Amino acid sequence: MSRAGKTSGKRGLATEAVHAGGPEARPGHPVVAPIVRSSTFHWTGPGDGVELRYGRYGNSPNQCSVAAKIAALEGTESALALASGMAAISMTLLAVAEAGDHIVASRHLYGATRALLAHELPRRGIAATFVDPCDPGAWRAALTPATRVVLIELPTNPALRVFDIGPARDAARSAGAVLAADMTFATPVGIRAAEHGVDAVVHSATKYLGGHSDLVAGAVAGSAELVGRVTRMMKLYGASIDPQTAWLLERGIRTLPARVERHNRTALALAKWFAGLDGVRRVIHPGLPSHPDHERATAMLDGYGGMLSIVLEGGGEVADRFCASLELAAAAPSLGGVETLVSQPRHTSHADLSPAELDALDIPDGFVRISVGLEDIEDLKADFRAAVAAALNANA
Ligand SMILES: *Cc1c(COP(=O)(O)O)cnc(C)c1O
């Protein structure tokens, strides 16, 4: 298994991020690929000896080059960029499961993924069972003869649990099912999931891959056979990525390893700092020894990620005031961009859950999720310190 930023090929991850999928180096040709907006390409018939190219097929130049870069980073045979993270997830599930089939999924999933499995896919005859991903026996116990997919998300949002992929993989293998993993939070810099037996590595490229909060996109990486099946769904449902967005995503990915390294460093330092700050009851970050999965995260991941969560004394009202008092960090959903963002899951990703359900997921009132950006850490500390003080003082 490769570690420390090495891909399974001979080049390192940072090198692949810059160069994979890039244009051929030829005298007089551009170093950076141009955006090719053409929706269609000259083609008279199979005798032309080239593939029929069309924007919705995902095989126009910018779509191909960003896909090649993603495959290189994940160390997979193939990859595909799509219109959004949800397009990547839904096309993957529809490629593998049909009416009468069953999906075993982690109960810690992105809100829209959970809604897709709980409400939308059942309308199409596809059932789902949700299990606790931290219980190694749960995966196999939930299998039925109809199980075609096992779906995980790692680390979990927002509790940042890092569980062992092995039991989910073994359950999927024993059922002949596809193991799909939403690795948006971990990024290929943190872990090359395919090396752990994940068949379909899925990303919301809107987040770290794009990295600048200026595009919406998704990605799927895996074998050519599996990616081909997802591509077929994408063609039918029309979930392809626009060439301009594909170009922008490729530009973002070039700096992914450099960005993630700094996100990780700042997040770990901020987590330690928050742990000593008055008014903060709990700090949740896999890099802290207090995190329940600290040892596993250390063994499994290259870096602990750029996400951290805090629980403020005084509950939801204090958290509301804290978010409203920030001047540098912005209160907004989403994550993985250059700017620091904070959000309260009870208002955003988990808004449809009751207080009891939130407690069961370990998201108490006062919980604030922080996507640590690339700002100077001293400026972030000053902003957070002032906002905590303002939130608590108004409470006194
Ligand atoms: C944002 C997100 C998604 C959905 O991605 P979109 O690009 O918004 O469609 C899926 N999974 C995770 C973990 C996410 O954070």
The ligand as an SDF file (V2000), in Angstrom:
LIG
                    3D

 15 15  0  0  0  0  0  0  0  0999 V2000
  -21.3290   18.2520   -0.6810 C   0  0  0  0  0  0  0  0  0  0  0  0
  -21.2990   16.7930   -0.5300 C   0  0  0  0  0  0  0  0  0  0  0  0
  -22.0190   15.9610   -1.3980 C   0  0  0  0  0  0  0  0  0  0  0  0
  -22.8830   16.5150   -2.5090 C   0  0  0  0  0  0  0  0  0  0  0  0
  -22.1040   17.1360   -3.4700 O   0  0  0  0  0  0  0  0  0  0  0  0
  -22.6690   18.2530   -4.5050 P   0  0  0  0  0  0  0  0  0  0  0  0
  -21.4640   18.5950   -5.2870 O   0  0  0  0  0  0  0  0  0  0  0  0
  -23.2310   19.3610   -3.6760 O   0  0  0  0  0  0  0  0  0  0  0  0
  -23.7340   17.5850   -5.3050 O   0  0  0  0  0  0  0  0  0  0  0  0
  -21.9230   14.6020   -1.2180 C   0  0  0  0  0  0  0  0  0  0  0  0
  -21.1800   14.0700   -0.2390 N   0  0  0  0  0  0  0  0  0  0  0  0
  -20.4940   14.8270    0.6260 C   0  0  0  0  0  0  0  0  0  0  0  0
  -19.6850   14.1690    1.6990 C   0  0  0  0  0  0  0  0  0  0  0  0
  -20.5180   16.2050    0.5200 C   0  0  0  0  0  0  0  0  0  0  0  0
  -19.8470   16.9610    1.3860 O   0  0  0  0  0  0  0  0  0  0  0  0
  1  2  1  0
  2  3  1  0
  2 14  2  0
  3  4  1  0
  3 10  2  0
  4  5  1  0
  5  6  1  0
  6  7  2  0
  6  8  1  0
  6  9  1  0
 10 11  1  0
 11 12  2  0
 12 13  1  0
 12 14  1  0
 14 15  1  0
M  END
$$$$
